[in-house]
Amino acid sequence: MIVGVATLIVAHSDYNRPPVHPWSPILWIPTMLWVALGAALLAVRLAARRKRAAVAGPVSDRAEGEERQ
């Protein structure tokens, strides 16, 4: 949320200069922060899924109806 607010402030601020071009380098900073946040969340989710799979073990090792203890 902070990154979104910062993006709006930077994009709509008036510093008595010409308007910022949409692909200005200053707008890349919040964009890259959003991308980094998404990548971090994806990595955490995949790590949690991999950890659950390791704890459960492969399905083929269990007989049908038998639970892992």
mmCIF file of the N, C-alpha and C atoms, coordinates in Angstrom:
data_MODEL
# 
_entry.id   MODEL 
# 
loop_
_atom_site.group_PDB 
_atom_site.id 
_atom_site.type_symbol 
_atom_site.label_atom_id 
_atom_site.label_alt_id 
_atom_site.label_comp_id 
_atom_site.label_asym_id 
_atom_site.label_entity_id 
_atom_site.label_seq_id 
_atom_site.pdbx_PDB_ins_code 
_atom_site.Cartn_x 
_atom_site.Cartn_y 
_atom_site.Cartn_z 
_atom_site.occupancy 
_atom_site.B_iso_or_equiv 
_atom_site.pdbx_formal_charge 
_atom_site.auth_seq_id 
_atom_site.auth_comp_id 
_atom_site.auth_asym_id 
_atom_site.auth_atom_id 
_atom_site.pdbx_PDB_model_num 
ATOM 1   N N  . MET A 1 1  ? 0.822  -1.182  0.000   1.00 0.00 ? 1  MET A N  1 
ATOM 2   C CA . MET A 1 1  ? 0.000  0.000   0.000   1.00 0.00 ? 1  MET A CA 1 
ATOM 3   C C  . MET A 1 1  ? 0.866  1.246   0.000   1.00 0.00 ? 1  MET A C  1 
ATOM 4   N N  . ILE A 1 2  ? 1.954  1.222   0.736   1.00 0.00 ? 2  ILE A N  1 
ATOM 5   C CA . ILE A 1 2  ? 2.840  2.377   0.790   1.00 0.00 ? 2  ILE A CA 1 
ATOM 6   C C  . ILE A 1 2  ? 3.441  2.644   -0.582  1.00 0.00 ? 2  ILE A C  1 
ATOM 7   N N  . VAL A 1 3  ? 3.811  1.571   -1.283  1.00 0.00 ? 3  VAL A N  1 
ATOM 8   C CA . VAL A 1 3  ? 4.400  1.736   -2.614  1.00 0.00 ? 3  VAL A CA 1 
ATOM 9   C C  . VAL A 1 3  ? 3.373  2.347   -3.565  1.00 0.00 ? 3  VAL A C  1 
ATOM 10  N N  . GLY A 1 4  ? 2.113  1.914   -3.462  1.00 0.00 ? 4  GLY A N  1 
ATOM 11  C CA . GLY A 1 4  ? 1.064  2.471   -4.317  1.00 0.00 ? 4  GLY A CA 1 
ATOM 12  C C  . GLY A 1 4  ? 0.848  3.952   -4.053  1.00 0.00 ? 4  GLY A C  1 
ATOM 13  N N  . VAL A 1 5  ? 0.833  4.347   -2.795  1.00 0.00 ? 5  VAL A N  1 
ATOM 14  C CA . VAL A 1 5  ? 0.674  5.763   -2.450  1.00 0.00 ? 5  VAL A CA 1 
ATOM 15  C C  . VAL A 1 5  ? 1.864  6.559   -2.955  1.00 0.00 ? 5  VAL A C  1 
ATOM 16  N N  . ALA A 1 6  ? 3.062  6.024   -2.773  1.00 0.00 ? 6  ALA A N  1 
ATOM 17  C CA . ALA A 1 6  ? 4.264  6.712   -3.260  1.00 0.00 ? 6  ALA A CA 1 
ATOM 18  C C  . ALA A 1 6  ? 4.228  6.873   -4.776  1.00 0.00 ? 6  ALA A C  1 
ATOM 19  N N  . THR A 1 7  ? 3.733  5.863   -5.470  1.00 0.00 ? 7  THR A N  1 
ATOM 20  C CA . THR A 1 7  ? 3.617  5.942   -6.928  1.00 0.00 ? 7  THR A CA 1 
ATOM 21  C C  . THR A 1 7  ? 2.678  7.068   -7.325  1.00 0.00 ? 7  THR A C  1 
ATOM 22  N N  . LEU A 1 8  ? 1.543  7.159   -6.663  1.00 0.00 ? 8  LEU A N  1 
ATOM 23  C CA . LEU A 1 8  ? 0.595  8.227   -6.981  1.00 0.00 ? 8  LEU A CA 1 
ATOM 24  C C  . LEU A 1 8  ? 1.161  9.607   -6.667  1.00 0.00 ? 8  LEU A C  1 
ATOM 25  N N  . ILE A 1 9  ? 1.851  9.737   -5.557  1.00 0.00 ? 9  ILE A N  1 
ATOM 26  C CA . ILE A 1 9  ? 2.441  11.026  -5.195  1.00 0.00 ? 9  ILE A CA 1 
ATOM 27  C C  . ILE A 1 9  ? 3.476  11.458  -6.225  1.00 0.00 ? 9  ILE A C  1 
ATOM 28  N N  . VAL A 1 10 ? 4.339  10.542  -6.611  1.00 0.00 ? 10 VAL A N  1 
ATOM 29  C CA . VAL A 1 10 ? 5.385  10.877  -7.587  1.00 0.00 ? 10 VAL A CA 1 
ATOM 30  C C  . VAL A 1 10 ? 4.771  11.179  -8.951  1.00 0.00 ? 10 VAL A C  1 
ATOM 31  N N  . ALA A 1 11 ? 3.788  10.417  -9.347  1.00 0.00 ? 11 ALA A N  1 
ATOM 32  C CA . ALA A 1 11 ? 3.196  10.584  -10.672 1.00 0.00 ? 11 ALA A CA 1 
ATOM 33  C C  . ALA A 1 11 ? 2.376  11.866  -10.776 1.00 0.00 ? 11 ALA A C  1 
ATOM 34  N N  . HIS A 1 12 ? 1.757  12.308  -9.683  1.00 0.00 ? 12 HIS A N  1 
ATOM 35  C CA . HIS A 1 12 ? 0.855  13.457  -9.749  1.00 0.00 ? 12 HIS A CA 1 
ATOM 36  C C  . HIS A 1 12 ? 1.376  14.684  -9.003  1.00 0.00 ? 12 HIS A C  1 
ATOM 37  N N  . SER A 1 13 ? 2.648  14.712  -8.687  1.00 0.00 ? 13 SER A N  1 
ATOM 38  C CA . SER A 1 13 ? 3.195  15.858  -7.976  1.00 0.00 ? 13 SER A CA 1 
ATOM 39  C C  . SER A 1 13 ? 3.516  16.988  -8.953  1.00 0.00 ? 13 SER A C  1 
ATOM 40  N N  . ASP A 1 14 ? 3.490  18.217  -8.440  1.00 0.00 ? 14 ASP A N  1 
ATOM 41  C CA . ASP A 1 14 ? 3.761  19.399  -9.262  1.00 0.00 ? 14 ASP A CA 1 
ATOM 42  C C  . ASP A 1 14 ? 4.949  20.125  -8.656  1.00 0.00 ? 14 ASP A C  1 
ATOM 43  N N  . TYR A 1 15 ? 6.072  20.060  -9.317  1.00 0.00 ? 15 TYR A N  1 
ATOM 44  C CA . TYR A 1 15 ? 7.290  20.727  -8.852  1.00 0.00 ? 15 TYR A CA 1 
ATOM 45  C C  . TYR A 1 15 ? 7.694  21.841  -9.801  1.00 0.00 ? 15 TYR A C  1 
ATOM 46  N N  . ASN A 1 16 ? 6.710  22.466  -10.453 1.00 0.00 ? 16 ASN A N  1 
ATOM 47  C CA . ASN A 1 16 ? 6.973  23.551  -11.412 1.00 0.00 ? 16 ASN A CA 1 
ATOM 48  C C  . ASN A 1 16 ? 7.951  23.125  -12.501 1.00 0.00 ? 16 ASN A C  1 
ATOM 49  N N  . ARG A 1 17 ? 7.730  21.975  -13.028 1.00 0.00 ? 17 ARG A N  1 
ATOM 50  C CA . ARG A 1 17 ? 8.543  21.480  -14.131 1.00 0.00 ? 17 ARG A CA 1 
ATOM 51  C C  . ARG A 1 17 ? 7.612  20.796  -15.129 1.00 0.00 ? 17 ARG A C  1 
ATOM 52  N N  . PRO A 1 18 ? 8.119  20.487  -16.285 1.00 0.00 ? 18 PRO A N  1 
ATOM 53  C CA . PRO A 1 18 ? 7.264  19.838  -17.280 1.00 0.00 ? 18 PRO A CA 1 
ATOM 54  C C  . PRO A 1 18 ? 6.742  18.501  -16.750 1.00 0.00 ? 18 PRO A C  1 
ATOM 55  N N  . PRO A 1 19 ? 5.599  18.055  -17.267 1.00 0.00 ? 19 PRO A N  1 
ATOM 56  C CA . PRO A 1 19 ? 5.041  16.780  -16.808 1.00 0.00 ? 19 PRO A CA 1 
ATOM 57  C C  . PRO A 1 19 ? 6.019  15.622  -17.021 1.00 0.00 ? 19 PRO A C  1 
ATOM 58  N N  . VAL A 1 20 ? 5.959  14.674  -16.136 1.00 0.00 ? 20 VAL A N  1 
ATOM 59  C CA . VAL A 1 20 ? 6.832  13.498  -16.210 1.00 0.00 ? 20 VAL A CA 1 
ATOM 60  C C  . VAL A 1 20 ? 6.325  12.594  -17.327 1.00 0.00 ? 20 VAL A C  1 
ATOM 61  N N  . HIS A 1 21 ? 7.236  12.172  -18.174 1.00 0.00 ? 21 HIS A N  1 
ATOM 62  C CA . HIS A 1 21 ? 6.892  11.238  -19.240 1.00 0.00 ? 21 HIS A CA 1 
ATOM 63  C C  . HIS A 1 21 ? 6.492  9.916   -18.592 1.00 0.00 ? 21 HIS A C  1 
ATOM 64  N N  . PRO A 1 22 ? 5.492  9.207   -19.136 1.00 0.00 ? 22 PRO A N  1 
ATOM 65  C CA . PRO A 1 22 ? 5.027  7.958   -18.511 1.00 0.00 ? 22 PRO A CA 1 
ATOM 66  C C  . PRO A 1 22 ? 6.118  6.923   -18.267 1.00 0.00 ? 22 PRO A C  1 
ATOM 67  N N  . TRP A 1 23 ? 7.174  6.930   -19.048 1.00 0.00 ? 23 TRP A N  1 
ATOM 68  C CA . TRP A 1 23 ? 8.232  5.938   -18.868 1.00 0.00 ? 23 TRP A CA 1 
ATOM 69  C C  . TRP A 1 23 ? 9.471  6.551   -18.240 1.00 0.00 ? 23 TRP A C  1 
ATOM 70  N N  . SER A 1 24 ? 9.256  7.595   -17.466 1.00 0.00 ? 24 SER A N  1 
ATOM 71  C CA . SER A 1 24 ? 10.357 8.263   -16.794 1.00 0.00 ? 24 SER A CA 1 
ATOM 72  C C  . SER A 1 24 ? 11.038 7.306   -15.807 1.00 0.00 ? 24 SER A C  1 
ATOM 73  N N  . PRO A 1 25 ? 12.347 7.445   -15.651 1.00 0.00 ? 25 PRO A N  1 
ATOM 74  C CA . PRO A 1 25 ? 13.063 6.567   -14.714 1.00 0.00 ? 25 PRO A CA 1 
ATOM 75  C C  . PRO A 1 25 ? 12.533 6.652   -13.280 1.00 0.00 ? 25 PRO A C  1 
ATOM 76  N N  . ILE A 1 26 ? 12.004 7.797   -12.880 1.00 0.00 ? 26 ILE A N  1 
ATOM 77  C CA . ILE A 1 26 ? 11.500 7.912   -11.509 1.00 0.00 ? 26 ILE A CA 1 
ATOM 78  C C  . ILE A 1 26 ? 10.280 7.022   -11.296 1.00 0.00 ? 26 ILE A C  1 
ATOM 79  N N  . LEU A 1 27 ? 9.545  6.700   -12.332 1.00 0.00 ? 27 LEU A N  1 
ATOM 80  C CA . LEU A 1 27 ? 8.399  5.804   -12.195 1.00 0.00 ? 27 LEU A CA 1 
ATOM 81  C C  . LEU A 1 27 ? 8.805  4.336   -12.234 1.00 0.00 ? 27 LEU A C  1 
ATOM 82  N N  . TRP A 1 28 ? 10.029 4.053   -12.655 1.00 0.00 ? 28 TRP A N  1 
ATOM 83  C CA . TRP A 1 28 ? 10.506 2.674   -12.654 1.00 0.00 ? 28 TRP A CA 1 
ATOM 84  C C  . TRP A 1 28 ? 10.766 2.174   -11.240 1.00 0.00 ? 28 TRP A C  1 
ATOM 85  N N  . ILE A 1 29 ? 11.101 3.077   -10.332 1.00 0.00 ? 29 ILE A N  1 
ATOM 86  C CA . ILE A 1 29 ? 11.421 2.669   -8.958  1.00 0.00 ? 29 ILE A CA 1 
ATOM 87  C C  . ILE A 1 29 ? 10.224 1.989   -8.294  1.00 0.00 ? 29 ILE A C  1 
ATOM 88  N N  . PRO A 1 30 ? 9.046  2.632   -8.229  1.00 0.00 ? 30 PRO A N  1 
ATOM 89  C CA . PRO A 1 30 ? 7.915  1.926   -7.607  1.00 0.00 ? 30 PRO A CA 1 
ATOM 90  C C  . PRO A 1 30 ? 7.484  0.686   -8.395  1.00 0.00 ? 30 PRO A C  1 
ATOM 91  N N  . THR A 1 31 ? 7.645  0.725   -9.706  1.00 0.00 ? 31 THR A N  1 
ATOM 92  C CA . THR A 1 31 ? 7.297  -0.444  -10.519 1.00 0.00 ? 31 THR A CA 1 
ATOM 93  C C  . THR A 1 31 ? 8.186  -1.630  -10.151 1.00 0.00 ? 31 THR A C  1 
ATOM 94  N N  . MET A 1 32 ? 9.464  -1.398  -10.016 1.00 0.00 ? 32 MET A N  1 
ATOM 95  C CA . MET A 1 32 ? 10.391 -2.470  -9.647  1.00 0.00 ? 32 MET A CA 1 
ATOM 96  C C  . MET A 1 32 ? 10.129 -2.954  -8.226  1.00 0.00 ? 32 MET A C  1 
ATOM 97  N N  . LEU A 1 33 ? 9.685  -2.055  -7.337  1.00 0.00 ? 33 LEU A N  1 
ATOM 98  C CA . LEU A 1 33 ? 9.332  -2.481  -5.983  1.00 0.00 ? 33 LEU A CA 1 
ATOM 99  C C  . LEU A 1 33 ? 8.136  -3.434  -6.014  1.00 0.00 ? 33 LEU A C  1 
ATOM 100 N N  . TRP A 1 34 ? 7.145  -3.133  -6.848  1.00 0.00 ? 34 TRP A N  1 
ATOM 101 C CA . TRP A 1 34 ? 5.980  -4.020  -6.990  1.00 0.00 ? 34 TRP A CA 1 
ATOM 102 C C  . TRP A 1 34 ? 6.407  -5.380  -7.545  1.00 0.00 ? 34 TRP A C  1 
ATOM 103 N N  . VAL A 1 35 ? 7.298  -5.373  -8.526  1.00 0.00 ? 35 VAL A N  1 
ATOM 104 C CA . VAL A 1 35 ? 7.778  -6.634  -9.119  1.00 0.00 ? 35 VAL A CA 1 
ATOM 105 C C  . VAL A 1 35 ? 8.548  -7.440  -8.075  1.00 0.00 ? 35 VAL A C  1 
ATOM 106 N N  . ALA A 1 36 ? 9.399  -6.760  -7.295  1.00 0.00 ? 36 ALA A N  1 
ATOM 107 C CA . ALA A 1 36 ? 10.172 -7.455  -6.256  1.00 0.00 ? 36 ALA A CA 1 
ATOM 108 C C  . ALA A 1 36 ? 9.248  -8.033  -5.187  1.00 0.00 ? 36 ALA A C  1 
ATOM 109 N N  . LEU A 1 37 ? 8.215  -7.293  -4.811  1.00 0.00 ? 37 LEU A N  1 
ATOM 110 C CA . LEU A 1 37 ? 7.258  -7.791  -3.826  1.00 0.00 ? 37 LEU A CA 1 
ATOM 111 C C  . LEU A 1 37 ? 6.541  -9.036  -4.352  1.00 0.00 ? 37 LEU A C  1 
ATOM 112 N N  . GLY A 1 38 ? 6.118  -8.998  -5.602  1.00 0.00 ? 38 GLY A N  1 
ATOM 113 C CA . GLY A 1 38 ? 5.456  -10.155 -6.202  1.00 0.00 ? 38 GLY A CA 1 
ATOM 114 C C  . GLY A 1 38 ? 6.371  -11.363 -6.257  1.00 0.00 ? 38 GLY A C  1 
ATOM 115 N N  . ALA A 1 39 ? 7.627  -11.151 -6.621  1.00 0.00 ? 39 ALA A N  1 
ATOM 116 C CA . ALA A 1 39 ? 8.584  -12.251 -6.692  1.00 0.00 ? 39 ALA A CA 1 
ATOM 117 C C  . ALA A 1 39 ? 8.834  -12.841 -5.303  1.00 0.00 ? 39 ALA A C  1 
ATOM 118 N N  . ALA A 1 40 ? 8.923  -11.980 -4.290  1.00 0.00 ? 40 ALA A N  1 
ATOM 119 C CA . ALA A 1 40 ? 9.150  -12.468 -2.922  1.00 0.00 ? 40 ALA A CA 1 
ATOM 120 C C  . ALA A 1 40 ? 7.954  -13.279 -2.436  1.00 0.00 ? 40 ALA A C  1 
ATOM 121 N N  . LEU A 1 41 ? 6.752  -12.794 -2.698  1.00 0.00 ? 41 LEU A N  1 
ATOM 122 C CA . LEU A 1 41 ? 5.557  -13.535 -2.280  1.00 0.00 ? 41 LEU A CA 1 
ATOM 123 C C  . LEU A 1 41 ? 5.458  -14.880 -3.000  1.00 0.00 ? 41 LEU A C  1 
ATOM 124 N N  . LEU A 1 42 ? 5.795  -14.904 -4.271  1.00 0.00 ? 42 LEU A N  1 
ATOM 125 C CA . LEU A 1 42 ? 5.782  -16.158 -5.024  1.00 0.00 ? 42 LEU A CA 1 
ATOM 126 C C  . LEU A 1 42 ? 6.818  -17.134 -4.466  1.00 0.00 ? 42 LEU A C  1 
ATOM 127 N N  . ALA A 1 43 ? 8.005  -16.642 -4.138  1.00 0.00 ? 43 ALA A N  1 
ATOM 128 C CA . ALA A 1 43 ? 9.048  -17.505 -3.582  1.00 0.00 ? 43 ALA A CA 1 
ATOM 129 C C  . ALA A 1 43 ? 8.629  -18.091 -2.242  1.00 0.00 ? 43 ALA A C  1 
ATOM 130 N N  . VAL A 1 44 ? 7.993  -17.277 -1.398  1.00 0.00 ? 44 VAL A N  1 
ATOM 131 C CA . VAL A 1 44 ? 7.535  -17.771 -0.096  1.00 0.00 ? 44 VAL A CA 1 
ATOM 132 C C  . VAL A 1 44 ? 6.464  -18.837 -0.284  1.00 0.00 ? 44 VAL A C  1 
ATOM 133 N N  . ARG A 1 45 ? 5.549  -18.593 -1.197  1.00 0.00 ? 45 ARG A N  1 
ATOM 134 C CA . ARG A 1 45 ? 4.468  -19.563 -1.423  1.00 0.00 ? 45 ARG A CA 1 
ATOM 135 C C  . ARG A 1 45 ? 5.010  -20.886 -1.977  1.00 0.00 ? 45 ARG A C  1 
ATOM 136 N N  . LEU A 1 46 ? 5.942  -20.803 -2.921  1.00 0.00 ? 46 LEU A N  1 
ATOM 137 C CA . LEU A 1 46 ? 6.522  -22.025 -3.478  1.00 0.00 ? 46 LEU A CA 1 
ATOM 138 C C  . LEU A 1 46 ? 7.346  -22.782 -2.442  1.00 0.00 ? 46 LEU A C  1 
ATOM 139 N N  . ALA A 1 47 ? 8.053  -22.053 -1.580  1.00 0.00 ? 47 ALA A N  1 
ATOM 140 C CA . ALA A 1 47 ? 8.842  -22.704 -0.530  1.00 0.00 ? 47 ALA A CA 1 
ATOM 141 C C  . ALA A 1 47 ? 7.926  -23.416 0.454   1.00 0.00 ? 47 ALA A C  1 
ATOM 142 N N  . ALA A 1 48 ? 6.797  -22.796 0.791   1.00 0.00 ? 48 ALA A N  1 
ATOM 143 C CA . ALA A 1 48 ? 5.843  -23.435 1.708   1.00 0.00 ? 48 ALA A CA 1 
ATOM 144 C C  . ALA A 1 48 ? 5.249  -24.683 1.070   1.00 0.00 ? 48 ALA A C  1 
ATOM 145 N N  . ARG A 1 49 ? 4.932  -24.621 -0.209  1.00 0.00 ? 49 ARG A N  1 
ATOM 146 C CA . ARG A 1 49 ? 4.375  -25.784 -0.907  1.00 0.00 ? 49 ARG A CA 1 
ATOM 147 C C  . ARG A 1 49 ? 5.401  -26.913 -0.955  1.00 0.00 ? 49 ARG A C  1 
ATOM 148 N N  . ARG A 1 50 ? 6.661  -26.564 -1.230  1.00 0.00 ? 50 ARG A N  1 
ATOM 149 C CA . ARG A 1 50 ? 7.716  -27.580 -1.296  1.00 0.00 ? 50 ARG A CA 1 
ATOM 150 C C  . ARG A 1 50 ? 7.932  -28.214 0.075   1.00 0.00 ? 50 ARG A C  1 
ATOM 151 N N  . LYS A 1 51 ? 7.852  -27.400 1.140   1.00 0.00 ? 51 LYS A N  1 
ATOM 152 C CA . LYS A 1 51 ? 8.028  -27.925 2.491   1.00 0.00 ? 51 LYS A CA 1 
ATOM 153 C C  . LYS A 1 51 ? 6.894  -28.883 2.852   1.00 0.00 ? 51 LYS A C  1 
ATOM 154 N N  . ARG A 1 52 ? 5.651  -28.522 2.500   1.00 0.00 ? 52 ARG A N  1 
ATOM 155 C CA . ARG A 1 52 ? 4.519  -29.422 2.761   1.00 0.00 ? 52 ARG A CA 1 
ATOM 156 C C  . ARG A 1 52 ? 4.681  -30.724 2.007   1.00 0.00 ? 52 ARG A C  1 
ATOM 157 N N  . ALA A 1 53 ? 5.154  -30.668 0.773   1.00 0.00 ? 53 ALA A N  1 
ATOM 158 C CA . ALA A 1 53 ? 5.329  -31.881 -0.027  1.00 0.00 ? 53 ALA A CA 1 
ATOM 159 C C  . ALA A 1 53 ? 6.422  -32.768 0.570   1.00 0.00 ? 53 ALA A C  1 
ATOM 160 N N  . ALA A 1 54 ? 7.469  -32.168 1.114   1.00 0.00 ? 54 ALA A N  1 
ATOM 161 C CA . ALA A 1 54 ? 8.554  -32.945 1.702   1.00 0.00 ? 54 ALA A CA 1 
ATOM 162 C C  . ALA A 1 54 ? 8.093  -33.631 2.982   1.00 0.00 ? 54 ALA A C  1 
ATOM 163 N N  . VAL A 1 55 ? 7.251  -32.957 3.762   1.00 0.00 ? 55 VAL A N  1 
ATOM 164 C CA . VAL A 1 55 ? 6.755  -33.533 5.012   1.00 0.00 ? 55 VAL A CA 1 
ATOM 165 C C  . VAL A 1 55 ? 5.795  -34.679 4.715   1.00 0.00 ? 55 VAL A C  1 
ATOM 166 N N  . ALA A 1 56 ? 4.943  -34.518 3.723   1.00 0.00 ? 56 ALA A N  1 
ATOM 167 C CA . ALA A 1 56 ? 3.956  -35.549 3.385   1.00 0.00 ? 56 ALA A CA 1 
ATOM 168 C C  . ALA A 1 56 ? 4.609  -36.770 2.759   1.00 0.00 ? 56 ALA A C  1 
ATOM 169 N N  . GLY A 1 57 ? 5.707  -36.577 2.071   1.00 0.00 ? 57 GLY A N  1 
ATOM 170 C CA . GLY A 1 57 ? 6.382  -37.681 1.411   1.00 0.00 ? 57 GLY A CA 1 
ATOM 171 C C  . GLY A 1 57 ? 5.678  -38.060 0.123   1.00 0.00 ? 57 GLY A C  1 
ATOM 172 N N  . PRO A 1 58 ? 6.315  -38.853 -0.684  1.00 0.00 ? 58 PRO A N  1 
ATOM 173 C CA . PRO A 1 58 ? 5.694  -39.264 -1.938  1.00 0.00 ? 58 PRO A CA 1 
ATOM 174 C C  . PRO A 1 58 ? 4.473  -40.143 -1.703  1.00 0.00 ? 58 PRO A C  1 
ATOM 175 N N  . VAL A 1 59 ? 3.480  -39.974 -2.507  1.00 0.00 ? 59 VAL A N  1 
ATOM 176 C CA . VAL A 1 59 ? 2.237  -40.732 -2.383  1.00 0.00 ? 59 VAL A CA 1 
ATOM 177 C C  . VAL A 1 59 ? 2.473  -42.202 -2.699  1.00 0.00 ? 59 VAL A C  1 
ATOM 178 N N  . SER A 1 60 ? 3.388  -42.513 -3.586  1.00 0.00 ? 60 SER A N  1 
ATOM 179 C CA . SER A 1 60 ? 3.607  -43.892 -4.020  1.00 0.00 ? 60 SER A CA 1 
ATOM 180 C C  . SER A 1 60 ? 4.187  -44.771 -2.912  1.00 0.00 ? 60 SER A C  1 
ATOM 181 N N  . ASP A 1 61 ? 4.771  -44.184 -1.857  1.00 0.00 ? 61 ASP A N  1 
ATOM 182 C CA . ASP A 1 61 ? 5.351  -44.965 -0.767  1.00 0.00 ? 61 ASP A CA 1 
ATOM 183 C C  . ASP A 1 61 ? 4.293  -45.529 0.178   1.00 0.00 ? 61 ASP A C  1 
ATOM 184 N N  . ARG A 1 62 ? 3.088  -45.016 0.108   1.00 0.00 ? 62 ARG A N  1 
ATOM 185 C CA . ARG A 1 62 ? 2.041  -45.443 1.022   1.00 0.00 ? 62 ARG A CA 1 
ATOM 186 C C  . ARG A 1 62 ? 1.092  -46.417 0.343   1.00 0.00 ? 62 ARG A C  1 
ATOM 187 N N  . ALA A 1 63 ? 0.653  -47.361 1.118   1.00 0.00 ? 63 ALA A N  1 
ATOM 188 C CA . ALA A 1 63 ? -0.364 -48.275 0.604   1.00 0.00 ? 63 ALA A CA 1 
ATOM 189 C C  . ALA A 1 63 ? -1.694 -47.541 0.596   1.00 0.00 ? 63 ALA A C  1 
ATOM 190 N N  . GLU A 1 64 ? -2.594 -47.988 -0.239  1.00 0.00 ? 64 GLU A N  1 
ATOM 191 C CA . GLU A 1 64 ? -3.887 -47.321 -0.346  1.00 0.00 ? 64 GLU A CA 1 
ATOM 192 C C  . GLU A 1 64 ? -4.626 -47.384 1.004   1.00 0.00 ? 64 GLU A C  1 
ATOM 193 N N  . GLY A 1 65 ? -5.098 -46.228 1.462   1.00 0.00 ? 65 GLY A N  1 
ATOM 194 C CA . GLY A 1 65 ? -5.812 -46.141 2.723   1.00 0.00 ? 65 GLY A CA 1 
ATOM 195 C C  . GLY A 1 65 ? -4.908 -45.996 3.939   1.00 0.00 ? 65 GLY A C  1 
ATOM 196 N N  . GLU A 1 66 ? -3.621 -46.142 3.784   1.00 0.00 ? 66 GLU A N  1 
ATOM 197 C CA . GLU A 1 66 ? -2.690 -46.030 4.904   1.00 0.00 ? 66 GLU A CA 1 
ATOM 198 C C  . GLU A 1 66 ? -2.260 -44.571 5.051   1.00 0.00 ? 66 GLU A C  1 
ATOM 199 N N  . GLU A 1 67 ? -2.230 -44.065 6.282   1.00 0.00 ? 67 GLU A N  1 
ATOM 200 C CA . GLU A 1 67 ? -1.828 -42.693 6.530   1.00 0.00 ? 67 GLU A CA 1 
ATOM 201 C C  . GLU A 1 67 ? -0.410 -42.655 7.051   1.00 0.00 ? 67 GLU A C  1 
ATOM 202 N N  . ARG A 1 68 ? 0.266  -41.570 6.778   1.00 0.00 ? 68 ARG A N  1 
ATOM 203 C CA . ARG A 1 68 ? 1.632  -41.372 7.252   1.00 0.00 ? 68 ARG A CA 1 
ATOM 204 C C  . ARG A 1 68 ? 1.599  -40.866 8.695   1.00 0.00 ? 68 ARG A C  1 
ATOM 205 N N  . GLN A 1 69 ? 2.451  -41.429 9.538   1.00 0.00 ? 69 GLN A N  1 
ATOM 206 C CA . GLN A 1 69 ? 2.479  -40.999 10.943  1.00 0.00 ? 69 GLN A CA 1 
ATOM 207 C C  . GLN A 1 69 ? 3.781  -40.334 11.276  1.00 0.00 ? 69 GLN A C  1 
# 
